[in-house]
Amino acid sequence: MAVPEQDALAEAAARGEQFAARACASCHAIGPAGVSPMAEATPFRVIVHRYPLDQLEEAFAEGLVTGHPAMPALVFRASEIDDLVAYLETVRAAS
């Protein structure tokens, strides 16, 4: 039987993956494998091993100005940050 906290984390990660697919996948490889559609956009699997997740969470909260030259400035809602970080944890674990 799944623990409610684990269920909530899995649901957050699923929402985070959906958000990343909408907001990030046109440039970044968002999963634990694959090539980014835009060469200068670092794959998520590399980002999660390059930066601690708490630093990424802080960067998301402050608003990403730019990560690569073509990247738009992004402002995240708190719920999007939580979900995206939960998803990034799964990417890190799988890569």
C-alpha positions as a printed NumPy array, in Angstrom:
array([[  0.   ,   0.   ,   0.   ],
       [  1.327,   3.427,  -0.935],
       [  1.96 ,   5.993,   1.744],
       [ -0.139,   9.177,   1.308],
       [  3.005,  11.343,   1.325],
       [  4.518,   9.231,  -1.456],
       [  1.271,   9.515,  -3.425],
       [  1.308,  13.298,  -3.036],
       [  4.949,  13.448,  -4.165],
       [  4.215,  11.253,  -7.188],
       [  1.251,  13.465,  -8.104],
       [  3.409,  16.594,  -7.748],
       [  6.1  ,  15.035,  -9.948],
       [  3.487,  14.181, -12.594],
       [  2.225,  17.765, -12.567],
       [  5.842,  18.978, -12.745],
       [  6.494,  16.79 , -15.772],
       [  3.372,  18.188, -17.459],
       [  4.513,  21.735, -16.67 ],
       [  8.013,  21.029, -18.023],
       [  6.505,  19.526, -21.172],
       [  4.509,  22.725, -21.75 ],
       [  7.063,  25.314, -20.652],
       [ 10.484,  23.766, -21.236],
       [ 10.45 ,  20.848, -23.683],
       [ 10.517,  22.97 , -26.822],
       [ 14.164,  23.722, -25.962],
       [ 15.287,  21.26 , -23.241],
       [ 15.367,  17.479, -23.058],
       [ 13.238,  17.208, -19.915],
       [ 13.6  ,  13.503, -19.159],
       [ 16.417,  11.279, -17.946],
       [ 17.52 ,  10.668, -21.569],
       [ 17.39 ,  12.344, -24.939],
       [ 18.848,  15.317, -26.755],
       [ 17.595,  18.858, -26.257],
       [ 15.759,  20.219, -29.333],
       [ 17.857,  23.388, -28.972],
       [ 21.571,  22.579, -28.771],
       [ 22.395,  25.356, -26.279],
       [ 19.603,  24.278, -23.898],
       [ 21.133,  21.989, -21.291],
       [ 19.186,  18.747, -20.749],
       [ 17.407,  18.535, -17.4  ],
       [ 19.366,  15.36 , -16.535],
       [ 22.574,  17.44 , -16.68 ],
       [ 21.12 ,  20.419, -14.818],
       [ 19.969,  18.28 , -11.868],
       [ 23.485,  16.92 , -11.382],
       [ 25.159,  20.293, -11.896],
       [ 23.086,  22.247,  -9.355],
       [ 21.596,  21.204,  -6.018],
       [ 17.802,  21.104,  -6.178],
       [ 17.497,  23.69 ,  -3.407],
       [ 19.505,  26.127,  -5.562],
       [ 17.255,  25.425,  -8.533],
       [ 14.2  ,  25.918,  -6.347],
       [ 15.569,  29.282,  -5.21 ],
       [ 16.329,  30.302,  -8.806],
       [ 12.777,  29.384,  -9.829],
       [ 11.371,  31.41 ,  -6.919],
       [ 13.438,  34.46 ,  -7.87 ],
       [ 12.438,  34.091, -11.52 ],
       [ 14.721,  32.804, -14.226],
       [ 16.072,  35.687, -16.227],
       [ 17.911,  33.527, -18.741],
       [ 19.515,  30.133, -18.804],
       [ 20.55 ,  30.197, -22.464],
       [ 20.432,  32.999, -25.057],
       [ 17.004,  32.126, -26.482],
       [ 15.4  ,  31.37 , -23.109],
       [ 12.54 ,  33.666, -22.155],
       [ 12.399,  35.206, -18.687],
       [ 10.171,  33.001, -16.553],
       [  8.175,  33.686, -13.416],
       [  6.857,  30.638, -11.578],
       [  3.942,  30.233,  -9.176],
       [  4.806,  28.521,  -5.884],
       [  2.808,  25.426,  -6.847],
       [  4.676,  25.185, -10.171],
       [  8.004,  25.369,  -8.343],
       [  7.009,  22.599,  -5.933],
       [  5.801,  20.398,  -8.773],
       [  8.811,  21.079, -10.986],
       [ 11.273,  20.327,  -8.173],
       [  9.403,  17.081,  -7.418],
       [  9.738,  16.147, -11.082],
       [ 13.421,  17.103, -11.185],
       [ 14.004,  14.763,  -8.233],
       [ 12.672,  11.907, -10.376],
       [ 14.903,  12.937, -13.29 ],
       [ 17.938,  12.988, -11.01 ],
       [ 17.079,   9.581,  -9.559],
       [ 16.653,   8.078, -13.041],
       [ 19.771,   9.553, -14.655]])
